[in-house]
Amino acid sequence: MAHRRSDRVPAASLFIPSLFIPSLFIPSLFVASLFAAGAAEPAHAAPVPAPPSAAPADPAPDGRPRDSKWFVGLNPAYWHYSEPGLMREFGKLYGVSAAYERSYAERRRFARFELDVLGGTITYDGRFQNGTPVKSGATDRYWLLKGAIGWNNDAETFRYAPYIGFALRSLNDRIQGVGGYEREIFQVYVPLGIELRRDLGGGWTGAALGGVDMLLSGSVKSHLSDVAPGAPDVTNRQSSGFGYHFALTATYPMDAFTLLIQPYFQHWRVDDSDIVPISATQGVMEPMNKSKLFGLRIGAEF
């Protein structure tokens, strides 16, 4: 007999609340592209003035085009996760973001690397195995590392850059209180999307991006021994899931750096995992879950 999260442990461990499987982000890994790589005319071509509404060539604060840039900033976010019919978790997370981008081939191509680190205490709202409602706290620690390559292209009034990448994300999740236990989640996925960029006037540059995320593989280790000594710690495998992401970016050149502001949204759905037997009649699986992440990256690009 296979058990979902709410009733998946041995009878001796009856009071174990269900936990969440964030899409990271989990979300998390975010898939949003923090930067738009500016496109410039080839060095051997005669300069052609861009239309007034076209995207700028992504200059540094001193006005010179640049081939590489760094970003560091803060990343507050609101997280909501649910296993439909079983439980939900929600609350604020706080962290930092960093990124590096390098342009090449006369700034027609770029490579980008991004890192997010978030953490916080959120609310768990679920039930025990016997159906009794339970509400407590949960502590999450999350990181995301993503690399991507993209292609800059010019249109009449804007620039667009399709991109594809490879991402890793990790979440450590621990429900507090009676029946709580730790979970370690690790996922690998491919982000695919497009970014549009144009001049907004007054020194501001705007960008909008969107894309999909395709899960390649995932693992979830549940420390059931935290609840009942002697109970097995179980690792489930995830093989099916998808997500999508959107972000809006505004940049403004300051004296020593460029201000970057980026609200973003991420959504994930991860399907049921495999079933791991823990006895002749019982098995453990990670249920299908959905998650949403609303965040704001704000910091300095230089």
Phi and psi in degrees as GROMACS dihedral restraints (atoms count N, CA, C in turn):
[ dihedral_restraints ]
;  ai    aj    ak    al  type     phi  dphi    fc
    3     4     5     6     1   -91.2    20    10
    4     5     6     7     1   140.5    20    10
    6     7     8     9     1  -115.0    20    10
    7     8     9    10     1   138.5    20    10
    9    10    11    12     1   -79.1    20    10
   10    11    12    13     1   177.3    20    10
   12    13    14    15     1   -58.2    20    10
   13    14    15    16     1   -33.5    20    10
   15    16    17    18     1   -74.3    20    10
   16    17    18    19     1   -16.6    20    10
   18    19    20    21     1  -143.5    20    10
   19    20    21    22     1    39.7    20    10
   21    22    23    24     1  -100.7    20    10
   22    23    24    25     1    -1.6    20    10
   24    25    26    27     1  -100.7    20    10
   25    26    27    28     1   164.9    20    10
   27    28    29    30     1   -58.1    20    10
   28    29    30    31     1   158.6    20    10
   30    31    32    33     1   -58.7    20    10
   31    32    33    34     1   -27.9    20    10
   33    34    35    36     1   -67.5    20    10
   34    35    36    37     1   -16.2    20    10
   36    37    38    39     1  -117.0    20    10
   37    38    39    40     1    75.4    20    10
   39    40    41    42     1   -84.3    20    10
   40    41    42    43     1   -19.0    20    10
   42    43    44    45     1  -112.3    20    10
   43    44    45    46     1    71.1    20    10
   45    46    47    48     1  -122.9    20    10
   46    47    48    49     1   111.0    20    10
   48    49    50    51     1   -71.0    20    10
   49    50    51    52     1   154.1    20    10
   51    52    53    54     1   -75.1    20    10
   52    53    54    55     1   149.7    20    10
   54    55    56    57     1  -112.0    20    10
   55    56    57    58     1   171.3    20    10
   57    58    59    60     1  -100.0    20    10
   58    59    60    61     1   153.2    20    10
   60    61    62    63     1  -114.1    20    10
   61    62    63    64     1    92.0    20    10
   63    64    65    66     1   -65.8    20    10
   64    65    66    67     1   150.2    20    10
   66    67    68    69     1   -89.4    20    10
   67    68    69    70     1    58.2    20    10
   69    70    71    72     1   -58.0    20    10
   70    71    72    73     1   137.9    20    10
   78    79    80    81     1  -109.5    20    10
   79    80    81    82     1   -91.9    20    10
   81    82    83    84     1    -0.3    20    10
   82    83    84    85     1   -38.4    20    10
   84    85    86    87     1   -42.2    20    10
   85    86    87    88     1   123.6    20    10
   87    88    89    90     1   -81.3    20    10
   88    89    90    91     1   155.2    20    10
   90    91    92    93     1  -110.0    20    10
   91    92    93    94     1    -6.5    20    10
   93    94    95    96     1   -67.0    20    10
   94    95    96    97     1   145.3    20    10
   96    97    98    99     1   -90.0    20    10
   97    98    99   100     1   120.9    20    10
   99   100   101   102     1   -73.5    20    10
  100   101   102   103     1   -30.4    20    10
  102   103   104   105     1  -127.7    20    10
  103   104   105   106     1   152.1    20    10
  105   106   107   108     1  -105.1    20    10
  106   107   108   109     1   128.6    20    10
  108   109   110   111     1   -84.2    20    10
  109   110   111   112     1   125.9    20    10
  111   112   113   114     1   -72.6    20    10
  112   113   114   115     1   144.2    20    10
  114   115   116   117     1  -106.0    20    10
  115   116   117   118     1   141.7    20    10
  117   118   119   120     1  -131.2    20    10
  118   119   120   121     1   159.5    20    10
  120   121   122   123     1   -68.8    20    10
  121   122   123   124     1   147.4    20    10
  123   124   125   126     1   -55.8    20    10
  124   125   126   127     1   148.9    20    10
  126   127   128   129     1   -61.7    20    10
  127   128   129   130     1   -29.1    20    10
  129   130   131   132     1   -85.7    20    10
  130   131   132   133     1    -6.4    20    10
  132   133   134   135     1   -91.8    20    10
  133   134   135   136     1   151.5    20    10
  135   136   137   138     1   -67.9    20    10
  136   137   138   139     1   137.4    20    10
  138   139   140   141     1   -62.6    20    10
  139   140   141   142     1   134.7    20    10
  141   142   143   144     1  -120.4    20    10
  142   143   144   145     1   119.8    20    10
  144   145   146   147     1   -60.1    20    10
  145   146   147   148     1   136.9    20    10
  147   148   149   150     1   -80.9    20    10
  148   149   150   151     1   152.1    20    10
  150   151   152   153     1   -58.2    20    10
  151   152   153   154     1   153.7    20    10
  153   154   155   156     1   -55.3    20    10
  154   155   156   157     1   -30.4    20    10
  156   157   158   159     1   -94.7    20    10
  157   158   159   160     1     2.0    20    10
  159   160   161   162     1   -74.2    20    10
  160   161   162   163     1   159.3    20    10
  162   163   164   165     1   -68.7    20    10
  163   164   165   166     1   144.1    20    10
  165   166   167   168     1   -71.4    20    10
  166   167   168   169     1   170.4    20    10
  168   169   170   171     1   -83.4    20    10
  169   170   171   172     1    26.0    20    10
  171   172   173   174     1    56.3    20    10
  172   173   174   175     1    59.3    20    10
  174   175   176   177     1   -78.3    20    10
  175   176   177   178     1   162.5    20    10
  177   178   179   180     1   -76.0    20    10
  178   179   180   181     1   170.9    20    10
  180   181   182   183     1   -54.9    20    10
  181   182   183   184     1   -27.0    20    10
  183   184   185   186     1   -85.0    20    10
  184   185   186   187     1     3.6    20    10
  186   187   188   189     1    93.4    20    10
  187   188   189   190     1    -6.4    20    10
  189   190   191   192     1   -88.2    20    10
  190   191   192   193     1   139.1    20    10
  192   193   194   195     1   -59.9    20    10
  193   194   195   196     1   149.0    20    10
  195   196   197   198     1  -131.2    20    10
  196   197   198   199     1   148.8    20    10
  198   199   200   201     1   -98.2    20    10
  199   200   201   202     1   -12.4    20    10
  201   202   203   204     1  -146.4    20    10
  202   203   204   205     1   154.2    20    10
  204   205   206   207     1  -156.3    20    10
  205   206   207   208     1   151.5    20    10
  207   208   209   210     1  -113.7    20    10
  208   209   210   211     1   154.0    20    10
  210   211   212   213     1  -135.6    20    10
  211   212   213   214     1   136.6    20    10
  213   214   215   216     1  -137.7    20    10
  214   215   216   217     1   140.1    20    10
  216   217   218   219     1  -173.5    20    10
  217   218   219   220     1  -178.9    20    10
  219   220   221   222     1   -91.3    20    10
  220   221   222   223     1   158.1    20    10
  222   223   224   225     1  -146.8    20    10
  223   224   225   226     1    73.3    20    10
  225   226   227   228     1   -75.4    20    10
  226   227   228   229     1   148.1    20    10
  228   229   230   231     1  -151.9    20    10
  229   230   231   232     1   158.8    20    10
  231   232   233   234     1  -117.4    20    10
  232   233   234   235     1   132.4    20    10
  234   235   236   237     1  -121.8    20    10
  235   236   237   238     1   134.2    20    10
  237   238   239   240     1  -135.0    20    10
  238   239   240   241     1   127.0    20    10
  240   241   242   243     1  -132.1    20    10
  241   242   243   244     1   143.0    20    10
  243   244   245   246     1  -146.5    20    10
  244   245   246   247     1   146.5    20    10
  246   247   248   249     1  -110.7    20    10
  247   248   249   250     1    99.8    20    10
  249   250   251   252     1   -49.2    20    10
  250   251   252   253     1   127.0    20    10
  252   253   254   255     1    84.1    20    10
  253   254   255   256     1    -5.9    20    10
  255   256   257   258     1  -118.5    20    10
  256   257   258   259     1   -51.9    20    10
  258   259   260   261     1  -166.5    20    10
  259   260   261   262     1   173.0    20    10
  261   262   263   264     1  -152.0    20    10
  262   263   264   265     1   156.9    20    10
  264   265   266   267     1  -135.6    20    10
  265   266   267   268     1   144.3    20    10
  267   268   269   270     1  -158.3    20    10
  268   269   270   271     1   154.7    20    10
  270   271   272   273     1   153.2    20    10
  271   272   273   274     1  -176.3    20    10
  273   274   275   276     1   -93.9    20    10
  274   275   276   277     1   140.7    20    10
  276   277   278   279     1  -121.0    20    10
  277   278   279   280     1   151.4    20    10
  279   280   281   282     1  -132.1    20    10
  280   281   282   283     1   145.9    20    10
  282   283   284   285     1  -175.5    20    10
  283   284   285   286     1  -162.0    20    10
  285   286   287   288     1  -132.3    20    10
  286   287   288   289     1   158.3    20    10
  288   289   290   291     1  -130.8    20    10
  289   290   291   292     1   150.0    20    10
  291   292   293   294     1  -145.4    20    10
  292   293   294   295     1   151.5    20    10
  294   295   296   297     1  -155.5    20    10
  295   296   297   298     1   155.9    20    10
  297   298   299   300     1  -138.8    20    10
  298   299   300   301     1   136.1    20    10
  300   301   302   303     1  -132.3    20    10
  301   302   303   304     1   137.9    20    10
  303   304   305   306     1  -126.9    20    10
  304   305   306   307     1   125.6    20    10
  306   307   308   309     1   -99.2    20    10
  307   308   309   310     1   150.0    20    10
  309   310   311   312     1  -152.5    20    10
  310   311   312   313     1  -178.4    20    10
  312   313   314   315     1    53.0    20    10
  313   314   315   316     1    52.3    20    10
  315   316   317   318     1    56.7    20    10
  316   317   318   319     1    39.2    20    10
  318   319   320   321     1    62.4    20    10
  319   320   321   322     1    24.1    20    10
  321   322   323   324     1   -92.1    20    10
  322   323   324   325     1   -13.3    20    10
  324   325   326   327     1  -129.6    20    10
  325   326   327   328     1   156.1    20    10
  327   328   329   330     1  -151.1    20    10
  328   329   330   331     1   155.1    20    10
  330   331   332   333     1  -122.7    20    10
  331   332   333   334     1   137.1    20    10
  333   334   335   336     1  -133.9    20    10
  334   335   336   337     1   139.4    20    10
  336   337   338   339     1  -128.0    20    10
  337   338   339   340     1   134.3    20    10
  339   340   341   342     1  -132.8    20    10
  340   341   342   343     1   145.1    20    10
  342   343   344   345     1  -136.3    20    10
  343   344   345   346     1   129.7    20    10
  345   346   347   348     1  -121.2    20    10
  346   347   348   349     1   137.4    20    10
  348   349   350   351     1  -132.8    20    10
  349   350   351   352     1   121.2    20    10
  351   352   353   354     1  -134.0    20    10
  352   353   354   355     1   157.8    20    10
  354   355   356   357     1  -167.4    20    10
  355   356   357   358     1   165.3    20    10
  357   358   359   360     1   161.1    20    10
  358   359   360   361     1   176.5    20    10
  360   361   362   363     1  -109.0    20    10
  361   362   363   364     1   125.4    20    10
  363   364   365   366     1  -122.3    20    10
  364   365   366   367     1  -179.0    20    10
  366   367   368   369     1   -99.9    20    10
  367   368   369   370     1   133.0    20    10
  369   370   371   372     1  -104.6    20    10
  370   371   372   373     1   130.0    20    10
  372   373   374   375     1  -132.0    20    10
  373   374   375   376     1   104.3    20    10
  375   376   377   378     1  -152.3    20    10
  376   377   378   379     1  -139.8    20    10
  378   379   380   381     1  -155.4    20    10
  379   380   381   382     1   157.3    20    10
  381   382   383   384     1   -77.8    20    10
  382   383   384   385     1   172.9    20    10
  384   385   386   387     1   -64.0    20    10
  385   386   387   388     1   -25.8    20    10
  387   388   389   390     1   -86.5    20    10
  388   389   390   391     1     6.0    20    10
  390   391   392   393     1    94.2    20    10
  391   392   393   394     1    -6.6    20    10
  393   394   395   396     1   -69.0    20    10
  394   395   396   397     1   127.0    20    10
  396   397   398   399     1   -62.4    20    10
  397   398   399   400     1   147.6    20    10
  399   400   401   402     1  -144.3    20    10
  400   401   402   403     1   140.9    20    10
  402   403   404   405     1  -135.6    20    10
  403   404   405   406     1   126.7    20    10
  405   406   407   408     1  -153.4    20    10
  406   407   408   409     1  -169.9    20    10
  408   409   410   411     1  -100.0    20    10
  409   410   411   412     1   164.7    20    10
  411   412   413   414     1  -144.3    20    10
  412   413   414   415     1   139.3    20    10
  414   415   416   417     1  -107.3    20    10
  415   416   417   418     1   127.3    20    10
  417   418   419   420     1  -121.1    20    10
  418   419   420   421     1   140.5    20    10
  420   421   422   423     1  -130.1    20    10
  421   422   423   424     1   128.0    20    10
  423   424   425   426     1  -138.8    20    10
  424   425   426   427     1   142.5    20    10
  426   427   428   429     1  -139.7    20    10
  427   428   429   430     1   152.2    20    10
  429   430   431   432     1  -136.1    20    10
  430   431   432   433     1   135.3    20    10
  432   433   434   435     1  -130.2    20    10
  433   434   435   436     1   124.0    20    10
  435   436   437   438     1  -135.3    20    10
  436   437   438   439     1   139.7    20    10
  438   439   440   441     1  -122.1    20    10
  439   440   441   442     1   145.0    20    10
  441   442   443   444     1  -149.2    20    10
  442   443   444   445     1   154.9    20    10
  444   445   446   447     1  -122.2    20    10
  445   446   447   448     1   148.4    20    10
  447   448   449   450     1  -147.7    20    10
  448   449   450   451     1   170.4    20    10
  450   451   452   453     1  -128.9    20    10
  451   452   453   454     1   119.4    20    10
  453   454   455   456     1   -83.2    20    10
  454   455   456   457     1   137.0    20    10
  456   457   458   459     1  -139.4    20    10
  457   458   459   460     1   147.7    20    10
  459   460   461   462     1  -103.2    20    10
  460   461   462   463     1   134.6    20    10
  462   463   464   465     1  -113.9    20    10
  463   464   465   466     1  -176.9    20    10
  465   466   467   468     1   -64.8    20    10
  466   467   468   469     1   -41.3    20    10
  468   469   470   471     1  -121.9    20    10
  469   470   471   472     1     3.9    20    10
  471   472   473   474     1  -157.1    20    10
  472   473   474   475     1   173.8    20    10
  474   475   476   477     1  -119.5    20    10
  475   476   477   478     1   148.2    20    10
  477   478   479   480     1  -134.2    20    10
  478   479   480   481     1   147.6    20    10
  480   481   482   483     1  -142.0    20    10
  481   482   483   484     1   101.0    20    10
  483   484   485   486     1   -69.4    20    10
  484   485   486   487     1   148.6    20    10
  486   487   488   489     1  -145.9    20    10
  487   488   489   490     1   157.1    20    10
  489   490   491   492     1  -143.5    20    10
  490   491   492   493     1   147.7    20    10
  492   493   494   495     1  -150.6    20    10
  493   494   495   496     1  -169.6    20    10
  495   496   497   498     1  -141.9    20    10
  496   497   498   499     1   130.3    20    10
  498   499   500   501     1  -136.2    20    10
  499   500   501   502     1   149.0    20    10
  501   502   503   504     1  -123.0    20    10
  502   503   504   505     1   140.2    20    10
  504   505   506   507     1  -143.4    20    10
  505   506   507   508     1   149.3    20    10
  507   508   509   510     1  -139.0    20    10
  508   509   510   511     1   140.2    20    10
  510   511   512   513     1  -134.9    20    10
  511   512   513   514     1   131.0    20    10
  513   514   515   516     1  -109.3    20    10
  514   515   516   517     1   119.4    20    10
  516   517   518   519     1  -124.9    20    10
  517   518   519   520     1   127.2    20    10
  519   520   521   522     1  -133.6    20    10
  520   521   522   523     1   118.1    20    10
  522   523   524   525     1   -81.0    20    10
  523   524   525   526     1   135.2    20    10
  525   526   527   528     1   -89.6    20    10
  526   527   528   529     1   161.9    20    10
  528   529   530   531     1    88.3    20    10
  529   530   531   532     1  -172.7    20    10
  531   532   533   534     1   -61.5    20    10
  532   533   534   535     1   129.3    20    10
  534   535   536   537     1    85.6    20    10
  535   536   537   538     1    -3.4    20    10
  537   538   539   540     1   -75.5    20    10
  538   539   540   541     1   150.7    20    10
  540   541   542   543     1  -151.6    20    10
  541   542   543   544     1   170.7    20    10
  543   544   545   546     1   -95.5    20    10
  544   545   546   547     1   144.5    20    10
  546   547   548   549     1  -129.8    20    10
  547   548   549   550     1   141.5    20    10
  549   550   551   552     1  -117.6    20    10
  550   551   552   553     1   120.1    20    10
  552   553   554   555     1  -118.2    20    10
  553   554   555   556     1   133.9    20    10
  555   556   557   558     1  -138.3    20    10
  556   557   558   559     1   130.0    20    10
  558   559   560   561     1  -137.1    20    10
  559   560   561   562     1   151.3    20    10
  561   562   563   564     1  -124.0    20    10
  562   563   564   565     1   131.3    20    10
  564   565   566   567     1  -148.7    20    10
  565   566   567   568     1   169.2    20    10
  567   568   569   570     1  -116.4    20    10
  568   569   570   571     1   117.4    20    10
  570   571   572   573     1   -89.2    20    10
  571   572   573   574     1   141.4    20    10
  573   574   575   576     1  -142.2    20    10
  574   575   576   577     1   127.4    20    10
  576   577   578   579     1  -168.2    20    10
  577   578   579   580     1  -168.4    20    10
  579   580   581   582     1  -143.8    20    10
  580   581   582   583     1   145.8    20    10
  582   583   584   585     1  -123.1    20    10
  583   584   585   586     1   134.4    20    10
  585   586   587   588     1  -112.1    20    10
  586   587   588   589     1   138.7    20    10
  588   589   590   591     1  -139.3    20    10
  589   590   591   592     1   138.5    20    10
  591   592   593   594     1  -156.3    20    10
  592   593   594   595     1   163.5    20    10
  594   595   596   597     1   -75.9    20    10
  595   596   597   598     1   135.1    20    10
  597   598   599   600     1  -102.7    20    10
  598   599   600   601     1    -8.3    20    10
  600   601   602   603     1    90.9    20    10
  601   602   603   604     1   158.1    20    10
  603   604   605   606     1    66.1    20    10
  604   605   606   607     1    20.4    20    10
  606   607   608   609     1    93.0    20    10
  607   608   609   610     1   -13.2    20    10
  609   610   611   612     1   -83.9    20    10
  610   611   612   613     1   142.7    20    10
  612   613   614   615     1  -121.2    20    10
  613   614   615   616     1   136.3    20    10
  615   616   617   618     1  -117.2    20    10
  616   617   618   619     1   153.9    20    10
  618   619   620   621     1  -146.3    20    10
  619   620   621   622     1   148.9    20    10
  621   622   623   624     1  -134.0    20    10
  622   623   624   625     1   137.6    20    10
  624   625   626   627     1  -139.6    20    10
  625   626   627   628     1   157.0    20    10
  627   628   629   630     1  -158.3    20    10
  628   629   630   631     1   155.8    20    10
  630   631   632   633     1  -176.5    20    10
  631   632   633   634     1  -178.6    20    10
  633   634   635   636     1  -117.6    20    10
  634   635   636   637     1   157.7    20    10
  636   637   638   639     1  -125.2    20    10
  637   638   639   640     1   129.1    20    10
  639   640   641   642     1  -115.0    20    10
  640   641   642   643     1   116.3    20    10
  642   643   644   645     1   -69.9    20    10
  643   644   645   646     1   129.4    20    10
  645   646   647   648     1   -94.8    20    10
  646   647   648   649     1   -45.9    20    10
  648   649   650   651     1  -163.6    20    10
  649   650   651   652     1   158.7    20    10
  651   652   653   654     1  -155.1    20    10
  652   653   654   655     1   156.0    20    10
  654   655   656   657     1  -138.6    20    10
  655   656   657   658     1   144.8    20    10
  657   658   659   660     1  -132.6    20    10
  658   659   660   661     1   115.0    20    10
  660   661   662   663     1  -100.9    20    10
  661   662   663   664     1   117.3    20    10
  663   664   665   666     1  -101.8    20    10
  664   665   666   667     1   121.9    20    10
  666   667   668   669     1   -87.8    20    10
  667   668   669   670     1    74.2    20    10
  669   670   671   672     1   -65.6    20    10
  670   671   672   673     1   -19.6    20    10
  672   673   674   675     1   -67.7    20    10
  673   674   675   676     1   -16.1    20    10
  675   676   677   678     1   -65.0    20    10
  676   677   678   679     1   -26.5    20    10
  678   679   680   681     1   -93.1    20    10
  679   680   681   682     1   -46.1    20    10
  681   682   683   684     1  -133.1    20    10
  682   683   684   685     1   104.7    20    10
  684   685   686   687     1   -52.6    20    10
  685   686   687   688     1   131.7    20    10
  687   688   689   690     1   100.1    20    10
  688   689   690   691     1   -19.9    20    10
  690   691   692   693     1   -71.2    20    10
  691   692   693   694     1   146.8    20    10
  693   694   695   696     1   -76.1    20    10
  694   695   696   697     1   145.0    20    10
  696   697   698   699     1   -83.7    20    10
  697   698   699   700     1   131.7    20    10
  699   700   701   702     1  -118.2    20    10
  700   701   702   703     1   137.7    20    10
  702   703   704   705     1  -114.9    20    10
  703   704   705   706     1   116.9    20    10
  705   706   707   708     1   -99.4    20    10
  706   707   708   709     1   152.4    20    10
  708   709   710   711     1  -110.0    20    10
  709   710   711   712     1   136.8    20    10
  711   712   713   714     1  -111.8    20    10
  712   713   714   715     1   135.8    20    10
  714   715   716   717     1  -131.4    20    10
  715   716   717   718     1    -3.2    20    10
  717   718   719   720     1  -138.8    20    10
  718   719   720   721     1   129.6    20    10
  720   721   722   723     1   174.0    20    10
  721   722   723   724     1   162.3    20    10
  723   724   725   726     1  -154.0    20    10
  724   725   726   727     1   165.0    20    10
  726   727   728   729     1  -151.9    20    10
  727   728   729   730     1   175.9    20    10
  729   730   731   732     1  -147.0    20    10
  730   731   732   733     1   159.9    20    10
  732   733   734   735     1  -145.9    20    10
  733   734   735   736     1   149.4    20    10
  735   736   737   738     1  -139.4    20    10
  736   737   738   739     1   151.1    20    10
  738   739   740   741     1  -156.8    20    10
  739   740   741   742     1   148.8    20    10
  741   742   743   744     1  -119.3    20    10
  742   743   744   745     1   135.6    20    10
  744   745   746   747     1  -127.4    20    10
  745   746   747   748     1   137.0    20    10
  747   748   749   750     1  -128.6    20    10
  748   749   750   751     1   133.3    20    10
  750   751   752   753     1  -126.8    20    10
  751   752   753   754     1   148.8    20    10
  753   754   755   756     1  -144.9    20    10
  754   755   756   757     1   126.0    20    10
  756   757   758   759     1   -73.4    20    10
  757   758   759   760     1   128.5    20    10
  759   760   761   762     1  -104.4    20    10
  760   761   762   763     1  -172.7    20    10
  762   763   764   765     1   -64.8    20    10
  763   764   765   766     1   -45.0    20    10
  765   766   767   768     1  -113.9    20    10
  766   767   768   769     1    -8.2    20    10
  768   769   770   771     1  -158.6    20    10
  769   770   771   772     1   175.7    20    10
  771   772   773   774     1  -109.1    20    10
  772   773   774   775     1   124.4    20    10
  774   775   776   777     1   -72.3    20    10
  775   776   777   778     1   132.0    20    10
  777   778   779   780     1  -124.5    20    10
  778   779   780   781     1   129.9    20    10
  780   781   782   783     1  -127.5    20    10
  781   782   783   784     1   126.5    20    10
  783   784   785   786     1  -142.7    20    10
  784   785   786   787     1    99.2    20    10
  786   787   788   789     1   -75.6    20    10
  787   788   789   790     1   144.3    20    10
  789   790   791   792     1  -146.9    20    10
  790   791   792   793     1   161.8    20    10
  792   793   794   795     1  -139.3    20    10
  793   794   795   796     1   137.6    20    10
  795   796   797   798     1  -133.3    20    10
  796   797   798   799     1   141.7    20    10
  798   799   800   801     1  -133.7    20    10
  799   800   801   802     1   140.1    20    10
  801   802   803   804     1  -136.3    20    10
  802   803   804   805     1   148.8    20    10
  804   805   806   807     1  -133.9    20    10
  805   806   807   808     1   121.5    20    10
  807   808   809   810     1  -116.8    20    10
  808   809   810   811     1   127.1    20    10
  810   811   812   813     1   -77.8    20    10
  811   812   813   814     1   171.9    20    10
  813   814   815   816     1   -51.6    20    10
  814   815   816   817     1   142.0    20    10
  816   817   818   819     1   -82.1    20    10
  817   818   819   820     1  -174.9    20    10
  819   820   821   822     1   -71.4    20    10
  820   821   822   823     1   175.1    20    10
  822   823   824   825     1  -111.1    20    10
  823   824   825   826     1   126.9    20    10
  825   826   827   828     1  -108.3    20    10
  826   827   828   829     1   115.8    20    10
  828   829   830   831     1   -65.6    20    10
  829   830   831   832     1   139.3    20    10
  831   832   833   834     1  -120.7    20    10
  832   833   834   835     1    -5.3    20    10
  834   835   836   837     1  -161.8    20    10
  835   836   837   838     1  -177.1    20    10
  837   838   839   840     1   -66.6    20    10
  838   839   840   841     1   -22.8    20    10
  840   841   842   843     1  -123.3    20    10
  841   842   843   844     1    -1.1    20    10
  843   844   845   846     1  -127.2    20    10
  844   845   846   847     1   148.4    20    10
  846   847   848   849     1  -143.9    20    10
  847   848   849   850     1   161.8    20    10
  849   850   851   852     1  -119.4    20    10
  850   851   852   853     1   136.9    20    10
  852   853   854   855     1  -140.8    20    10
  853   854   855   856     1   155.5    20    10
  855   856   857   858     1   -92.6    20    10
  856   857   858   859     1   122.4    20    10
  858   859   860   861     1   -71.1    20    10
  859   860   861   862     1   161.8    20    10
  861   862   863   864     1   -58.0    20    10
  862   863   864   865     1   139.6    20    10
  864   865   866   867     1  -140.4    20    10
  865   866   867   868     1   156.4    20    10
  867   868   869   870     1  -126.9    20    10
  868   869   870   871     1   147.1    20    10
  870   871   872   873     1  -146.7    20    10
  871   872   873   874     1   152.7    20    10
  873   874   875   876     1  -133.9    20    10
  874   875   876   877     1   140.2    20    10
  876   877   878   879     1  -132.3    20    10
  877   878   879   880     1   122.1    20    10
  879   880   881   882     1  -110.8    20    10
  880   881   882   883     1   125.7    20    10
  882   883   884   885     1  -142.5    20    10
  883   884   885   886     1   173.2    20    10
  885   886   887   888     1  -143.0    20    10
  886   887   888   889     1   116.4    20    10
  888   889   890   891     1   -98.2    20    10
  889   890   891   892     1   128.6    20    10
  891   892   893   894     1  -143.2    20    10
  892   893   894   895     1   129.7    20    10
  894   895   896   897     1  -179.9    20    10
  895   896   897   898     1  -157.9    20    10
  897   898   899   900     1  -113.5    20    10
  898   899   900   901     1   135.1    20    10
  900   901   902   903     1  -112.6    20    10
  901   902   903   904     1   131.4    20    10
